[in-house]
């Protein structure tokens, strides 16, 4: 298939389903950053008669319900990287750090371009699940719109490995976010202003309060910058890369009684992007004009993308007589619209496609836990969600002769799909030091393909003595494709065009099925120093992958028939008074063979080679590292972090990789008080301190459209005033 056809035919958007939360320490109290890498320990025994909170202490009652909610979704046997709010605030950019950059501090999380979803967990493409207060949010459509703002996060965990049965569908990594509530919620708020290089400006606000048995908080942020998406050139500033973004998030909960509460979560974002240009490009060979235009500078292309995301959650929680229960309803509405430069895209790519995606998803989730006795804790739950999607493409193309006679091809499809799942598991404390967790999960999908799977899970956790925990586990996974990425396309309509496909074959995208093995140990070497080592091996059938096949940052899904994914992660954290440090290093490989769905996206040479060879997936990186340090000295917190990558894949059939890189960021923050004005926090940060120019993508490889470079050096200031 011609490269231009692959670049011009746009169909779907990347899975980003994020949610937002806010938390932190008491105002005026120094909260030390905490970053923890751990294998989840067994659930501690529940006291027979927990002490009751004072009748008027709504905050303490809410905190007890927070603890009860945590018991519904333990991370038993999995690997977990945890950051509290103070740890996020200790990063060089503090809570102005984008959530994807925060996640890069976790072991085995790889940086990628915005088009590819920004991050990969353990070399997986997508397959990341976002949860807020234990409720799973459905996938959205945004390719690079950040629905989650780190200013909302109270505590965040990245959970990987052989997961317990309550975690299903998206299983490469669980981004578990908890909101601020109970004793952690202190009335008050702040107004904030952040800005700096690339004409970046980001005002924000937050406010929290408690009225009787009701507590609430809300926060909002605006953001604009001349670096909305990665620069396709190594220049200091991108061309045509302005972005305007805004988001709002709110949380509220009301105690019905000591054992029951109702909570609501709401979030919305609106993001507008210019697609950055790569000057000096040549017309597609054989094309001399479009709509009478024969001269066009690629620096003047005007492609844009607009994304909208709104989500809401209503949850009822009850904890009484040994039972912990939560029933939640959720909904999400998401749209994506790529607007091409019709004349320019035809000249440079052979066609121009206006892409519109719309998704509305809603459903129910129920989780319950019951401590049967000192040895057994039973857990069970279900999820049911429906999603209505519309995928619309209007392509302007040239006839096969290349004559300047453009015509349009319209391709629309809609689908109402369903996903349901149930699970049951038993946490069995065999001895005081050895605990076994066994479970079964059943998932059913009714989408473009109907399929189901019964998935056993088993984890063993051994704690021979304080400070050391071993874990080993096996999980069977079932991962449906994102519905908006899996719909059919009228490929035959493009055969009589100037950029026809090499094949019209498009077998449907199948759910991914895999066996996952994981083992690790976490050991406290000495007071304040904790080290973790974790290894994993995955065997997959119908591995789901996504790629960008056009100028819009829009993804299309396909399957590899067989794949393996394996790696080792080493992590360490150290804390000594006001000094905190952490470091991670991961080695990983993901290899796959034989593309068995949506074959029309690929050239005949690619299909033939991959059918007979294992190739590295385009998002696979062999070495990934991150580290950070912070020190509070005489009221000023100094901090630094860095990320390292050996390079994502490039070249024909992904047989090479882009050069290795390191990016270092530094910052300092200080609180101060002005008489008669109030309390302030000032922060200065430098991103990419050494101004390293490095490639994230070079535009080559399977399912890669354009080059993207990491950010050049930038200087940023932030000022926050407490209300």
C-alpha positions as CSV (number, residue, x, y, z in Angstrom):
1,X,0.0,0.0,0.0
2,X,1.3,3.5,-0.8
3,X,2.6,5.5,2.1
4,X,0.3,8.4,1.2
5,X,-2.8,6.3,1.5
6,X,-1.8,5.2,5.0
7,X,-1.1,8.8,6.0
8,X,-4.4,10.1,4.6
9,X,-6.9,7.6,5.9
10,X,-7.8,8.5,9.4
11,X,-10.3,6.6,11.5
12,X,-10.1,6.6,15.2
13,X,-8.6,8.2,18.3
14,X,-6.3,7.0,21.1
15,X,-7.6,5.7,24.3
16,X,-7.2,8.2,27.0
17,X,-9.7,7.9,29.9
18,X,-8.6,10.0,32.7
19,X,-10.1,11.4,35.9
20,X,-9.2,14.0,38.4
21,X,-8.8,14.4,42.2
22,X,-7.3,16.8,44.7
23,X,-5.6,16.1,48.1
24,X,-2.8,17.2,50.3
25,X,-1.6,17.8,53.8
26,X,-3.0,20.2,56.3
27,X,-2.5,23.9,55.3
28,X,0.5,25.4,57.1
29,X,1.9,22.0,58.0
30,X,5.0,20.6,56.2
31,X,4.0,17.3,54.5
32,X,7.0,15.3,53.5
33,X,7.1,13.8,50.0
34,X,6.5,10.1,49.9
35,X,7.3,7.8,47.0
36,X,6.9,4.1,47.6
37,X,7.6,1.1,45.5
38,X,6.0,-2.0,47.0
39,X,4.5,-5.3,46.5
40,X,1.1,-5.2,48.0
41,X,0.8,-6.9,51.4
42,X,-2.2,-8.9,52.6
43,X,-5.1,-6.9,54.0
44,X,-4.5,-6.3,57.7
45,X,-7.0,-7.9,60.1
46,X,-10.1,-5.8,60.8
47,X,-10.6,-4.9,64.5
48,X,-13.6,-6.7,65.8
49,X,-15.2,-3.5,67.1
50,X,-13.6,-0.4,65.5
51,X,-13.7,2.6,67.7
52,X,-16.6,4.9,66.8
53,X,-15.8,8.5,65.8
54,X,-17.4,11.3,67.8
55,X,-20.9,12.0,66.6
56,X,-19.9,15.5,65.4
57,X,-16.6,14.4,63.7
58,X,-17.7,14.1,60.1
59,X,-14.1,14.3,58.9
60,X,-13.1,11.2,61.0
61,X,-16.1,9.3,59.7
62,X,-15.2,10.1,56.1
63,X,-11.7,9.0,56.7
64,X,-12.9,5.6,58.1
65,X,-15.0,5.2,55.0
66,X,-12.0,6.0,52.8
67,X,-10.1,3.1,54.5
68,X,-13.1,0.8,54.0
69,X,-13.2,1.8,50.3
70,X,-9.5,0.9,49.9
71,X,-10.3,-2.6,51.2
72,X,-12.5,-3.1,48.2
73,X,-9.6,-3.0,45.7
74,X,-6.4,-4.2,47.3
75,X,-3.3,-4.4,45.1
76,X,-2.6,-7.9,46.5
77,X,0.4,-9.5,44.8
78,X,0.8,-6.7,42.3
79,X,3.7,-4.2,42.0
80,X,2.8,-0.6,43.0
81,X,4.5,2.8,42.7
82,X,2.8,5.3,45.0
83,X,3.1,9.1,45.2
84,X,1.3,11.3,47.7
85,X,0.4,14.9,47.0
86,X,3.5,16.2,48.8
87,X,5.7,14.1,46.4
88,X,4.0,15.6,43.4
89,X,4.5,19.1,44.8
90,X,8.2,18.3,45.3
91,X,8.7,17.8,41.6
92,X,10.5,20.7,39.8
93,X,7.2,21.9,38.4
94,X,5.1,20.8,41.3
95,X,1.4,20.4,40.5
96,X,1.9,22.2,37.3
97,X,3.6,19.1,36.0
98,X,1.3,17.4,33.5
99,X,-0.1,14.0,34.7
100,X,1.8,12.1,32.0
101,X,5.1,13.6,33.1
102,X,4.3,12.6,36.7
103,X,3.7,9.0,35.5
104,X,7.1,9.0,33.8
105,X,8.6,8.8,37.3
106,X,7.2,5.3,37.8
107,X,9.2,2.2,36.9
108,X,8.9,0.9,33.3
109,X,6.8,3.9,32.1
110,X,8.1,5.1,28.7
111,X,7.8,8.5,27.1
112,X,6.2,8.7,23.7
113,X,4.7,11.4,21.4
114,X,1.3,12.8,22.2
115,X,-0.1,11.0,19.1
116,X,0.7,7.7,20.7
117,X,-0.9,8.5,24.0
118,X,2.1,10.0,25.7
119,X,3.2,7.0,27.8
120,X,3.6,3.2,27.6
121,X,3.5,1.0,30.7
122,X,5.8,-2.0,30.4
123,X,6.0,-1.5,26.6
124,X,2.3,-1.8,26.1
125,X,0.4,0.5,23.7
126,X,-2.5,1.9,25.6
127,X,-4.2,-0.7,27.7
128,X,-4.0,1.6,30.7
129,X,-7.0,1.8,33.1
130,X,-7.8,5.0,35.1
131,X,-9.7,4.7,38.4
132,X,-10.9,7.4,40.7
133,X,-11.9,6.4,44.2
134,X,-12.1,2.8,43.1
135,X,-14.4,3.5,40.1
136,X,-13.1,2.7,36.6
137,X,-13.7,5.3,34.0
138,X,-14.5,4.3,30.4
139,X,-12.1,5.1,27.6
140,X,-12.3,8.5,25.9
141,X,-11.2,9.5,22.4
142,X,-8.5,12.1,23.1
143,X,-5.2,11.5,21.4
144,X,-3.4,14.0,23.5
145,X,-5.9,16.0,25.4
146,X,-5.0,15.8,29.1
147,X,-8.2,15.2,31.0
148,X,-6.5,14.7,34.3
149,X,-4.6,17.6,35.9
150,X,-2.0,16.7,38.6
151,X,-3.4,19.6,40.7
152,X,-6.4,17.4,41.3
153,X,-4.5,14.4,42.6
154,X,-4.4,13.6,46.3
155,X,-2.6,10.3,46.0
156,X,-1.6,8.3,42.9
157,X,-0.5,4.8,42.3
158,X,0.7,3.0,39.2
159,X,-0.2,-0.7,39.7
160,X,1.3,-3.3,37.4
161,X,1.9,-7.1,37.2
162,X,-0.3,-10.1,37.8
163,X,-3.4,-8.2,39.0
164,X,-6.2,-9.5,41.3
165,X,-9.5,-10.3,39.7
166,X,-11.2,-7.0,40.4
167,X,-9.0,-5.4,37.8
168,X,-10.1,-6.3,34.3
169,X,-10.1,-5.2,30.6
170,X,-7.2,-2.6,30.6
171,X,-4.5,-4.3,32.5
172,X,-1.0,-3.0,31.4
173,X,-1.2,-0.5,34.2
174,X,-3.8,0.8,36.7
175,X,-3.6,4.5,37.4
176,X,-5.4,4.6,40.8
177,X,-6.2,8.0,42.0
178,X,-7.8,9.0,45.4
179,X,-9.4,12.3,46.1
180,X,-8.8,14.4,49.2
181,X,-11.5,13.8,51.8
182,X,-12.0,13.2,55.5
183,X,-9.2,14.5,57.7
184,X,-7.1,15.3,54.6
185,X,-9.6,17.9,53.5
186,X,-9.0,21.3,55.1
187,X,-11.2,24.2,54.2
188,X,-9.6,26.9,52.1
189,X,-8.2,27.3,48.6
190,X,-5.8,29.1,46.4
191,X,-5.4,31.0,43.2
192,X,-2.4,30.3,41.0
193,X,-0.5,31.6,38.0
194,X,2.1,29.6,36.0
195,X,3.9,30.6,32.9
196,X,7.1,31.0,31.0
197,X,8.8,29.9,27.8
198,X,6.9,29.3,24.6
199,X,4.4,32.0,25.7
200,X,3.0,29.5,28.3
201,X,0.4,30.8,30.6
202,X,-1.8,28.7,33.0
203,X,-4.0,30.3,35.6
204,X,-5.8,27.9,38.0
205,X,-7.8,27.9,41.2
206,X,-9.0,25.4,43.9
207,X,-11.3,25.5,46.9
208,X,-12.4,23.1,49.5
209,X,-14.9,23.3,52.4
210,X,-17.0,21.2,54.8
211,X,-20.6,22.1,55.7
212,X,-22.2,19.8,58.2
213,X,-21.9,16.2,56.9
214,X,-21.0,17.4,53.4
215,X,-17.5,18.0,52.1
216,X,-16.6,19.3,48.7
217,X,-13.8,20.7,46.6
218,X,-13.4,22.0,43.1
219,X,-10.6,23.2,40.9
220,X,-10.1,24.6,37.4
221,X,-7.2,25.4,35.1
222,X,-6.7,27.3,31.8
223,X,-3.6,26.6,29.7
224,X,-2.1,28.1,26.6
225,X,1.3,27.6,25.0
226,X,3.2,27.7,21.7
227,X,4.2,24.1,22.4
228,X,0.9,22.2,22.3
229,X,2.2,19.0,20.6
230,X,5.8,17.8,20.1
231,X,7.9,19.8,17.7
232,X,8.5,17.8,14.4
233,X,11.8,19.6,14.0
234,X,14.8,20.1,16.3
235,X,14.3,23.9,16.4
236,X,13.9,25.8,19.6
237,X,10.3,26.7,18.8
238,X,7.7,24.9,16.8
239,X,5.8,26.4,13.8
240,X,2.0,26.5,14.1
241,X,1.8,24.8,17.5
242,X,-0.5,26.9,19.6
243,X,-2.8,25.2,22.1
244,X,-5.7,26.5,24.2
245,X,-7.0,24.2,27.0
246,X,-9.3,24.4,29.9
247,X,-10.6,21.9,32.5
248,X,-12.7,21.8,35.6
249,X,-13.1,19.2,38.3
250,X,-15.3,18.8,41.4
251,X,-15.9,16.3,44.1
252,X,-18.5,16.2,46.8
253,X,-19.6,13.7,49.4
254,X,-22.3,13.6,52.0
255,X,-22.5,11.3,55.1
256,X,-25.9,9.7,55.4
257,X,-24.8,8.1,58.7
258,X,-21.6,6.7,60.2
259,X,-21.6,3.8,57.7
260,X,-23.0,5.3,54.6
261,X,-22.1,8.1,52.2
262,X,-23.0,9.4,48.7
263,X,-20.3,11.0,46.6
264,X,-20.3,12.7,43.2
265,X,-17.4,13.4,40.8
266,X,-17.5,15.6,37.8
267,X,-14.9,16.7,35.3
268,X,-14.8,18.4,31.9
269,X,-12.1,19.5,29.5
270,X,-11.9,21.4,26.2
271,X,-8.7,21.3,24.2
272,X,-7.8,23.1,21.0
273,X,-4.6,22.3,19.1
274,X,-2.8,23.4,16.0
275,X,-0.9,20.6,14.3
276,X,2.8,21.7,14.1
277,X,4.4,22.0,10.7
278,X,7.6,20.6,9.2
279,X,8.9,23.2,6.8
280,X,10.6,22.3,3.5
281,X,8.5,19.3,2.6
282,X,8.0,18.3,-1.0
283,X,4.8,17.5,-2.8
284,X,3.8,13.8,-3.2
285,X,5.6,12.6,-6.4
286,X,3.3,13.0,-9.4
287,X,1.1,15.6,-7.9
288,X,1.6,19.1,-9.3
289,X,-1.5,21.0,-8.2
290,X,-4.7,20.8,-6.2
291,X,-7.7,23.2,-6.7
292,X,-5.4,25.1,-9.1
293,X,-2.7,25.7,-6.4
294,X,0.7,24.6,-7.6
295,X,2.9,26.5,-5.0
296,X,2.6,25.7,-1.3
297,X,5.0,26.0,1.6
298,X,4.6,23.2,4.1
299,X,5.3,25.7,6.9
300,X,2.0,27.3,6.1
301,X,-0.2,24.3,6.6
302,X,-3.2,24.9,8.8
303,X,-4.3,21.6,10.4
304,X,-6.1,21.7,13.7
305,X,-7.7,19.3,16.2
306,X,-10.4,19.9,18.9
307,X,-11.2,17.6,21.7
308,X,-14.0,17.6,24.3
309,X,-14.3,15.3,27.3
310,X,-16.9,15.3,30.1
311,X,-17.3,12.6,32.8
312,X,-19.4,12.1,35.9
313,X,-19.6,9.5,38.7
314,X,-22.3,9.0,41.4
315,X,-21.3,6.5,44.1
316,X,-23.0,5.0,47.1
317,X,-20.8,3.4,49.8
318,X,-21.7,1.5,52.9
319,X,-19.5,-0.3,55.5
320,X,-21.2,-2.2,58.3
321,X,-21.0,-5.5,60.1
322,X,-17.9,-6.6,58.3
323,X,-19.2,-5.7,54.9
324,X,-17.6,-3.1,52.6
325,X,-19.8,-2.2,49.6
326,X,-19.7,0.4,46.8
327,X,-22.1,0.9,43.9
328,X,-21.3,3.5,41.3
329,X,-22.8,4.8,38.1
330,X,-20.6,6.5,35.6
331,X,-20.8,8.3,32.3
332,X,-18.4,9.9,29.8
333,X,-19.0,11.9,26.7
334,X,-16.0,12.5,24.4
335,X,-15.5,14.0,20.9
336,X,-12.5,14.5,18.6
337,X,-12.4,16.5,15.4
338,X,-9.4,16.8,13.1
339,X,-9.7,19.6,10.6
340,X,-7.3,19.2,7.6
341,X,-5.7,21.8,5.4
342,X,-7.5,20.5,2.3
343,X,-5.3,21.9,-0.4
344,X,-2.0,21.4,1.5
345,X,-2.8,17.8,2.6
346,X,-3.7,16.8,-1.0
347,X,-0.4,18.2,-2.3
348,X,1.8,16.6,0.4
349,X,-0.2,13.4,1.2
350,X,-2.4,12.7,-1.7
351,X,-5.6,13.2,0.2
352,X,-7.2,15.3,3.0
353,X,-9.5,13.7,5.6
354,X,-11.8,15.5,7.9
355,X,-12.1,13.2,11.0
356,X,-14.9,13.2,13.5
357,X,-15.2,10.8,16.5
358,X,-17.9,10.8,19.1
359,X,-18.3,8.4,22.1
360,X,-20.9,8.3,24.9
361,X,-20.3,5.6,27.5
362,X,-22.1,4.9,30.7
363,X,-22.5,2.0,33.1
364,X,-22.6,0.5,36.6
365,X,-19.9,-0.9,38.8
366,X,-20.4,-2.7,42.1
367,X,-17.7,-4.0,44.5
368,X,-18.0,-5.8,47.8
369,X,-15.8,-7.3,50.5
370,X,-16.5,-9.4,53.5
371,X,-14.1,-10.7,56.2
372,X,-15.5,-14.2,56.7
373,X,-13.0,-14.9,59.5
374,X,-9.4,-14.3,60.4
375,X,-8.2,-16.4,57.5
376,X,-10.6,-15.5,54.6
377,X,-11.7,-12.3,53.0
378,X,-14.1,-12.7,50.2
379,X,-14.5,-10.1,47.4
380,X,-16.9,-10.0,44.5
381,X,-18.1,-7.4,42.0
382,X,-19.4,-6.6,38.6
383,X,-19.2,-4.0,35.8
384,X,-21.6,-3.3,33.0
385,X,-21.1,-0.5,30.4
386,X,-22.6,0.5,27.1
387,X,-20.9,2.7,24.5
388,X,-22.3,4.4,21.5
389,X,-19.7,5.6,19.0
390,X,-19.8,7.4,15.7
391,X,-16.8,7.4,13.4
392,X,-17.0,9.8,10.4
393,X,-14.4,10.5,7.7
394,X,-14.8,12.9,4.8
395,X,-11.8,12.4,2.5
396,X,-10.9,14.7,-0.4
397,X,-8.9,12.8,-2.9
398,X,-7.4,12.9,-6.4
399,X,-8.3,10.4,-9.2
400,X,-5.8,7.7,-10.0
401,X,-4.4,9.7,-12.9
402,X,-3.3,12.4,-10.5
403,X,-5.2,15.0,-12.4
404,X,-6.3,18.2,-10.6
405,X,-9.9,17.0,-10.2
406,X,-10.5,16.4,-6.5
407,X,-13.6,14.5,-5.3
408,X,-14.8,13.4,-1.9
409,X,-15.4,10.0,-0.2
410,X,-17.7,9.9,2.8
411,X,-17.4,7.0,5.2
412,X,-19.5,6.8,8.4
413,X,-20.3,4.1,10.8
414,X,-22.0,3.9,14.2
415,X,-22.1,1.2,16.9
416,X,-23.7,0.6,20.2
417,X,-21.5,-1.9,22.1
418,X,-21.6,-3.5,25.5
419,X,-19.0,-4.9,27.9
420,X,-19.9,-6.9,31.1
421,X,-17.7,-8.5,33.7
422,X,-18.0,-10.3,37.0
423,X,-15.4,-11.5,39.5
424,X,-15.1,-13.5,42.7
425,X,-12.0,-14.0,44.8
426,X,-10.8,-15.1,48.2
427,X,-7.9,-13.7,50.1
428,X,-6.7,-16.7,52.2
429,X,-4.2,-16.0,55.1
430,X,-2.4,-19.4,55.2
431,X,-0.1,-18.3,58.0
432,X,0.9,-15.0,59.6
433,X,3.6,-14.6,56.9
434,X,2.0,-16.3,53.9
435,X,-1.2,-15.3,52.1
436,X,-2.8,-16.7,49.0
437,X,-5.3,-14.8,46.8
438,X,-7.2,-16.8,44.2
439,X,-9.9,-15.5,41.9
440,X,-11.9,-15.9,38.8
441,X,-13.1,-13.2,36.4
442,X,-15.5,-13.5,33.4
443,X,-15.7,-10.8,30.8
444,X,-18.1,-10.6,27.8
445,X,-18.0,-8.1,24.9
446,X,-20.7,-7.3,22.3
447,X,-19.1,-4.9,19.9
448,X,-17.9,-5.3,16.2
449,X,-16.8,-8.7,17.5
450,X,-18.6,-10.7,20.2
451,X,-16.3,-12.6,22.5
452,X,-15.7,-13.7,26.1
453,X,-13.2,-15.3,28.4
454,X,-13.0,-16.9,31.9
455,X,-9.8,-15.6,33.5
456,X,-8.2,-17.2,36.6
457,X,-5.9,-15.2,38.8
458,X,-3.6,-16.4,41.6
459,X,-1.1,-14.5,43.8
460,X,1.1,-15.6,46.6
461,X,2.6,-13.0,49.1
462,X,5.2,-14.1,51.6
463,X,6.6,-11.8,54.3
464,X,9.3,-13.7,56.1
465,X,10.1,-10.8,58.4
466,X,9.5,-7.1,58.7
467,X,10.9,-5.1,55.8
468,X,10.8,-7.9,53.2
469,X,8.0,-9.0,51.0
470,X,8.0,-11.5,48.2
471,X,5.2,-11.9,45.6
472,X,4.6,-14.2,42.7
473,X,1.5,-14.4,40.6
474,X,-0.3,-15.5,37.4
475,X,-3.1,-13.7,35.6
476,X,-5.1,-14.5,32.5
477,X,-6.1,-11.3,30.7
478,X,-8.9,-10.4,28.3
479,X,-8.6,-7.0,26.6
480,X,-11.2,-5.7,24.1
481,X,-10.2,-3.2,21.5
482,X,-11.4,0.4,22.0
483,X,-14.6,0.4,20.0
484,X,-13.9,3.7,18.2
485,X,-10.6,2.4,16.9
486,X,-12.0,-1.0,15.7
487,X,-14.8,0.0,13.2
488,X,-14.7,-1.0,9.6
489,X,-13.8,1.4,6.7
490,X,-15.0,1.4,3.1
491,X,-11.5,0.6,1.8
492,X,-12.7,-0.3,-1.7
493,X,-13.8,3.3,-2.3
494,X,-10.1,4.4,-2.2
495,X,-9.0,2.0,-4.9
496,X,-9.6,4.4,-7.8
497,X,-7.7,7.2,-6.2
498,X,-4.1,8.4,-6.6
499,X,-3.1,6.7,-3.3
500,X,-4.8,3.3,-3.4
501,X,-4.2,0.7,-0.7
502,X,-2.0,-2.3,-1.5
503,X,-4.8,-4.5,-0.2
504,X,-8.5,-4.1,0.7
505,X,-8.3,-6.8,3.3
506,X,-9.5,-5.7,6.8
507,X,-10.2,-8.6,9.1
508,X,-12.0,-7.3,12.3
509,X,-9.9,-6.3,15.3
510,X,-10.1,-9.0,17.9
511,X,-9.8,-8.8,21.7
512,X,-6.4,-9.5,23.1
513,X,-5.9,-12.7,25.2
514,X,-2.8,-13.2,27.3
515,X,-1.1,-15.2,30.0
516,X,0.9,-13.0,32.5
517,X,3.5,-14.1,35.0
518,X,5.1,-11.8,37.6
519,X,7.4,-12.2,40.5
520,X,9.2,-9.7,42.7
521,X,10.6,-8.7,46.1
522,X,10.7,-5.5,48.1
523,X,13.3,-5.2,50.8
524,X,14.2,-2.5,53.4
525,X,18.0,-2.5,53.2
526,X,18.3,0.0,56.0
527,X,16.1,2.6,57.7
528,X,14.9,4.9,55.0
529,X,16.2,2.9,52.0
530,X,13.8,0.5,50.2
531,X,14.8,-1.5,47.1
532,X,12.5,-3.5,44.8
533,X,13.1,-5.9,42.0
534,X,10.3,-7.2,39.7
535,X,10.3,-9.4,36.6
536,X,7.4,-10.3,34.3
537,X,6.7,-12.4,31.2
538,X,3.6,-12.1,29.0
539,X,2.4,-14.4,26.2
540,X,-0.3,-12.7,24.0
541,X,-2.6,-13.8,21.3
542,X,-4.0,-11.1,19.0
543,X,-1.9,-8.4,20.6
544,X,-3.7,-5.0,20.2
545,X,-1.6,-2.2,18.8
546,X,-2.4,1.2,17.4
547,X,-0.7,3.5,14.9
548,X,-0.9,6.9,13.4
549,X,-1.5,6.7,9.6
550,X,-2.2,10.3,8.8
551,X,-1.3,13.9,9.7
552,X,-3.9,14.1,12.5
553,X,-2.9,12.7,15.9
554,X,-5.6,10.0,15.5
555,X,-5.0,6.3,16.1
556,X,-6.1,3.1,14.3
557,X,-6.1,-0.3,15.9
558,X,-4.8,-3.7,14.5
559,X,-3.8,-7.1,15.9
560,X,-0.5,-9.0,15.8
561,X,-1.3,-12.7,15.8
562,X,1.3,-13.6,18.5
563,X,3.5,-11.6,20.8
564,X,5.7,-11.9,23.9
565,X,6.5,-9.1,26.4
566,X,9.0,-9.5,29.1
567,X,11.2,-7.4,31.3
568,X,12.9,-6.6,34.7
569,X,12.5,-3.5,36.8
570,X,14.7,-2.2,39.6
571,X,13.5,0.5,41.9
572,X,14.8,2.3,45.0
573,X,13.5,5.0,47.4
574,X,15.4,6.8,50.1
575,X,14.2,9.2,52.8
576,X,16.3,10.9,55.5
577,X,14.7,13.9,57.2
578,X,14.2,16.6,54.7
579,X,16.1,14.7,51.9
580,X,14.1,12.4,49.6
581,X,15.3,10.5,46.5
582,X,14.1,7.7,44.2
583,X,15.4,5.9,41.1
584,X,14.1,3.3,38.7
585,X,15.7,1.3,35.9
586,X,13.8,-1.1,33.6
587,X,14.9,-3.5,30.8
588,X,12.1,-4.8,28.5
589,X,11.3,-6.3,25.1
590,X,8.1,-6.7,23.2
591,X,8.1,-8.8,20.0
592,X,5.2,-9.7,17.7
593,X,4.5,-11.3,14.4
594,X,1.8,-11.5,11.7
595,X,-0.7,-8.7,11.3
596,X,-4.1,-10.3,11.3
597,X,-6.6,-7.4,11.3
598,X,-7.0,-4.0,9.4
599,X,-4.3,-5.2,7.0
600,X,-5.2,-2.3,4.5
601,X,-3.2,0.1,6.8
602,X,0.1,-1.5,5.8
603,X,2.1,-1.9,2.7
604,X,2.5,-5.3,1.0
605,X,6.2,-5.4,1.9
606,X,5.4,-4.8,5.6
607,X,2.7,-7.5,5.7
608,X,4.9,-10.1,4.0
609,X,7.9,-9.4,6.3
610,X,6.0,-9.3,9.6
611,X,4.1,-12.5,8.6
612,X,7.4,-14.4,8.7
613,X,9.4,-12.6,11.4
614,X,9.0,-11.4,15.0
615,X,9.5,-7.6,15.0
616,X,9.8,-5.2,17.9
617,X,6.6,-3.2,18.3
618,X,7.1,0.5,17.5
619,X,6.5,1.6,21.1
620,X,9.0,-0.9,22.6
621,X,12.1,0.6,24.4
622,X,14.8,-1.6,25.8
623,X,16.1,0.6,28.6
624,X,13.9,3.1,30.6
625,X,15.0,5.1,33.6
626,X,13.9,7.8,35.9
627,X,15.1,9.4,39.1
628,X,14.4,12.3,41.4
629,X,15.7,14.1,44.4
630,X,14.3,16.9,46.7
631,X,15.7,18.6,49.7
632,X,14.1,21.1,52.1
633,X,16.7,23.6,53.3
634,X,15.9,26.7,55.3
635,X,12.4,26.8,54.1
636,X,13.2,26.3,50.4
637,X,12.6,23.0,48.6
638,X,15.1,22.3,45.9
639,X,14.4,19.4,43.5
640,X,15.5,17.7,40.4
641,X,14.3,14.8,38.3
642,X,15.4,13.1,35.1
643,X,14.2,10.6,32.6
644,X,16.2,8.3,30.4
645,X,15.3,6.3,27.3
646,X,17.4,4.1,25.0
647,X,15.0,5.1,22.2
648,X,11.8,4.0,20.6
649,X,11.8,1.9,17.5
650,X,12.5,3.2,14.0
651,X,13.5,2.1,10.5
652,X,12.0,-0.5,8.2
653,X,10.0,-3.1,10.2
654,X,11.2,-1.4,13.5
655,X,14.6,-2.9,13.1
656,X,16.4,0.1,14.6
657,X,15.8,2.7,17.3
658,X,16.2,6.4,17.7
659,X,19.2,7.6,19.7
660,X,19.2,7.4,23.5
661,X,18.4,10.5,25.5
662,X,18.4,12.0,29.0
663,X,16.3,15.0,30.1
664,X,17.0,16.8,33.3
665,X,14.6,19.2,35.1
666,X,15.3,21.3,38.2
667,X,13.3,23.6,40.4
668,X,13.0,25.4,43.7
669,X,9.9,26.4,45.7
670,X,9.4,28.5,48.8
671,X,6.5,29.7,51.0
672,X,6.4,33.2,52.3
673,X,4.0,35.6,53.9
674,X,3.4,39.3,53.1
675,X,1.9,41.4,55.9
676,X,-1.8,42.3,55.3
677,X,-1.7,40.3,52.1
678,X,-1.4,36.7,53.0
679,X,0.5,33.5,52.3
680,X,2.2,32.7,49.0
681,X,4.2,30.0,47.4
682,X,6.7,30.9,44.7
683,X,8.3,28.4,42.3
684,X,10.9,28.5,39.6
685,X,11.6,25.5,37.3
686,X,13.9,24.8,34.3
687,X,12.8,22.0,31.9
688,X,15.5,20.2,30.0
689,X,18.3,22.0,31.9
690,X,21.0,21.1,29.4
691,X,18.9,21.9,26.3
692,X,19.3,18.5,24.9
693,X,17.8,18.1,21.5
694,X,16.5,14.6,21.2
695,X,14.1,12.5,19.1
696,X,11.1,10.7,20.5
697,X,10.1,9.5,17.0
698,X,11.9,10.0,13.7
699,X,8.8,9.4,11.5
700,X,9.8,5.9,10.5
701,X,8.7,2.6,11.7
702,X,5.4,0.6,11.7
703,X,2.4,2.9,12.3
704,X,4.5,6.1,12.7
705,X,3.6,9.1,10.6
706,X,5.8,12.1,11.6
707,X,8.9,12.9,13.7
708,X,8.6,14.3,17.2
709,X,11.3,15.9,19.3
710,X,11.4,16.3,23.1
711,X,11.0,19.8,24.6
712,X,13.9,22.2,24.4
713,X,15.0,24.1,27.5
714,X,12.3,26.2,29.0
715,X,12.1,28.5,32.0
716,X,8.9,28.7,34.1
717,X,7.6,30.6,37.1
718,X,4.6,29.9,39.4
719,X,3.0,32.0,42.1
720,X,0.2,30.7,44.3
721,X,-1.7,32.6,46.9
722,X,-3.7,30.9,49.6
723,X,-7.2,32.1,50.2
